Amino acid sequence: MNFIWALGASIIVSLISLIGVVSLLLREKLLNKILLVLVSFGAGSLIGGAFLHLLPEALEKGENSFEVFLYVILGFIFFFILEKYFYWRHCHKEKCEIHAFTYLNLIGDGIHNFIDGLIIGTSFFINIKIGVSATIAIIFHEIPQELGDFGILLYGGFSKFKALLYNFLSATTAIIGTIIGFVFSSRMSDFSNILLPIAAGSFIYIAACDLIPELHKEPDRTKSMISMLFFLLGILFMSELKLIIG
């Protein structure tokens, strides 16, 4: 019964990735106007998620802080190498090519969702009450994250349908993580201790090296100030969420 609860919770968390479907109700012109806002909020939530959620959790679980930060650096380097491999020219034409950071974001988000699945699986293995509490916390964390991720994919050149599909596929790694976490809950601590800082390193790289430079390309001062505001709001939201859920 606990496993069924865990599996159902992970499916619900994965479906949150489809929150971007609300954009399908918006006109193209209006959607383009809010894309920069979504990317700004996404960048802020990535920074906030890395420094306020993933890293503290990794330091709490890890016995050696040096190893934790080493894995953060390795995650950063790994995604730097990935970007070199997936490199696309930034577009200067009316129709943009798909930017490399969209694929990096999907990979990083997939790792993050996999870790969420591990948490769900191990929590429900203990008991249903702890599992439900963990799932609610993850849901509140995922809503702004997935909305920002959808905006990042659109900004990077994905169509609406492709952004929804790929974002959902990336989110389904939570289901895999839940199954593994539940079945091997007594043996997963070392594995998650490695994945947490690597995911943090990937989030820092994507936000600092790809998304924030994109925000700097906006020449309009008012729009730039708005993007900065939503970047800070993304960090603030993650900070408040940390205070609420602990």
CORTAHU-V619978 format. One record per residue. N is the residue number from 1. RES is the residue in one letter. SS is DSSP state (helix for helix, strand for strand, loop for the rest). OMEGA is omega in whole degrees, 0 to 359 (999 if undefined). D_FIRST is the distance of its C-alpha to the first C-alpha in whole Angstrom. Layout:
n;res;ss;omega;d_first
N;RES;SS;OMEGA;D_FIRST
N;RES;SS;OMEGA;D_FIRST
This chain:
n;res;ss;omega;d_first
1;M;loop;179;0
2;N;helix;180;4
3;F;helix;178;5
4;I;helix;176;5
5;W;helix;181;6
6;A;helix;180;9
7;L;helix;178;10
8;G;helix;180;11
9;A;helix;181;12
10;S;helix;177;14
11;I;helix;178;16
12;I;helix;179;17
13;V;helix;179;19
14;S;helix;181;20
15;L;helix;178;21
16;I;helix;180;23
17;S;helix;180;26
18;L;helix;179;27
19;I;helix;179;28
20;G;helix;180;32
21;V;helix;179;32
22;V;helix;180;34
23;S;helix;180;37
24;L;helix;179;37
25;L;helix;183;38
26;L;loop;175;41
27;R;loop;183;45
28;E;helix;182;45
29;K;helix;180;48
30;L;helix;180;46
31;L;helix;179;43
32;N;helix;180;45
33;K;helix;184;46
34;I;helix;180;43
35;L;helix;181;42
36;L;helix;178;44
37;V;helix;179;42
38;L;helix;179;39
39;V;helix;179;40
40;S;helix;180;41
41;F;helix;178;38
42;G;helix;178;36
43;A;helix;179;38
44;G;helix;180;38
45;S;helix;176;34
46;L;helix;178;34
47;I;helix;179;37
48;G;helix;180;35
49;G;helix;181;32
50;A;helix;187;33
51;F;helix;185;35
52;L;helix;183;33
53;H;helix;187;30
54;L;helix;182;29
55;L;helix;176;32
56;P;helix;179;32
57;E;helix;180;28
58;A;helix;179;30
59;L;helix;179;33
60;E;helix;182;30
61;K;helix;184;28
62;G;loop;179;31
63;E;loop;184;34
64;N;loop;182;37
65;S;helix;177;38
66;F;helix;180;40
67;E;helix;179;37
68;V;helix;182;35
69;F;helix;175;38
70;L;helix;178;39
71;Y;helix;175;36
72;V;helix;179;37
73;I;helix;178;40
74;L;helix;176;39
75;G;helix;178;36
76;F;helix;181;39
77;I;helix;181;42
78;F;helix;181;39
79;F;helix;172;39
80;F;helix;178;43
81;I;helix;178;43
82;L;helix;181;40
83;E;helix;177;43
84;K;helix;181;46
85;Y;helix;183;44
86;F;loop;190;43
87;Y;loop;173;46
88;W;loop;175;47
89;R;loop;173;50
90;H;loop;189;50
91;C;loop;173;51
92;H;loop;180;55
93;K;loop;180;55
94;E;loop;179;54
95;K;loop;184;51
96;C;loop;168;48
97;E;loop;178;47
98;I;loop;182;43
99;H;loop;183;44
100;A;helix;186;42
101;F;helix;177;40
102;T;helix;179;38
103;Y;helix;177;36
104;L;helix;180;36
105;N;helix;179;34
106;L;helix;180;32
107;I;helix;179;31
108;G;helix;180;31
109;D;helix;177;29
110;G;helix;177;27
111;I;helix;180;27
112;H;helix;179;26
113;N;helix;176;23
114;F;helix;178;22
115;I;helix;175;22
116;D;helix;179;20
117;G;helix;177;17
118;L;helix;180;18
119;I;helix;180;17
120;I;helix;182;14
121;G;helix;182;12
122;T;helix;180;14
123;S;helix;179;13
124;F;helix;176;10
125;F;helix;179;10
126;I;helix;172;12
127;N;loop;186;10
128;I;helix;182;9
129;K;helix;179;13
130;I;helix;179;14
131;G;helix;179;12
132;V;helix;179;13
133;S;helix;179;17
134;A;helix;180;17
135;T;helix;178;16
136;I;helix;179;19
137;A;helix;180;21
138;I;helix;179;21
139;I;helix;179;21
140;F;helix;177;25
141;H;helix;187;26
142;E;helix;184;25
143;I;helix;179;27
144;P;helix;181;30
145;Q;helix;183;30
146;E;helix;176;29
147;L;helix;177;32
148;G;helix;179;34
149;D;helix;179;33
150;F;helix;178;34
151;G;helix;179;37
152;I;helix;180;38
153;L;helix;178;37
154;L;helix;181;39
155;Y;helix;181;42
156;G;loop;175;42
157;G;loop;178;43
158;F;loop;170;40
159;S;loop;180;40
160;K;helix;182;37
161;F;helix;181;35
162;K;helix;178;35
163;A;helix;178;34
164;L;helix;183;31
165;L;helix;183;30
166;Y;helix;178;31
167;N;helix;178;29
168;F;helix;179;26
169;L;helix;177;26
170;S;helix;182;26
171;A;helix;183;23
172;T;loop;174;21
173;T;helix;176;21
174;A;helix;180;19
175;I;helix;178;16
176;I;helix;179;18
177;G;helix;179;18
178;T;helix;180;14
179;I;helix;180;13
180;I;helix;181;16
181;G;helix;180;15
182;F;helix;185;12
183;V;helix;184;13
184;F;loop;187;17
185;S;helix;183;16
186;S;helix;185;19
187;R;helix;190;21
188;M;loop;187;21
189;S;helix;181;23
190;D;helix;180;27
191;F;helix;180;25
192;S;helix;178;24
193;N;helix;178;28
194;I;helix;184;30
195;L;helix;182;28
196;L;helix;180;28
197;P;helix;177;32
198;I;helix;177;33
199;A;helix;178;31
200;A;helix;178;33
201;G;helix;179;36
202;S;helix;179;35
203;F;helix;180;35
204;I;helix;180;38
205;Y;helix;183;40
206;I;helix;182;39
207;A;helix;188;40
208;A;helix;187;43
209;C;helix;184;44
210;D;helix;188;43
211;L;helix;181;42
212;I;helix;173;45
213;P;helix;177;48
214;E;helix;179;47
215;L;helix;180;47
216;H;helix;182;51
217;K;loop;180;52
218;E;loop;184;52
219;P;loop;183;56
220;D;loop;185;55
221;R;helix;181;56
222;T;helix;179;54
223;K;helix;178;51
224;S;helix;179;51
225;M;helix;178;51
226;I;helix;180;48
227;S;helix;177;46
228;M;helix;180;46
229;L;helix;182;45
230;F;helix;173;42
231;F;helix;178;41
232;L;helix;178;42
233;L;helix;177;39
234;G;helix;177;37
235;I;helix;181;37
236;L;helix;180;38
237;F;helix;179;34
238;M;helix;177;33
239;S;helix;179;34
240;E;helix;179;34
241;L;helix;178;30
242;K;helix;180;30
243;L;helix;182;32
244;I;helix;186;29
245;I;helix;179;26
246;G;loop;999;28
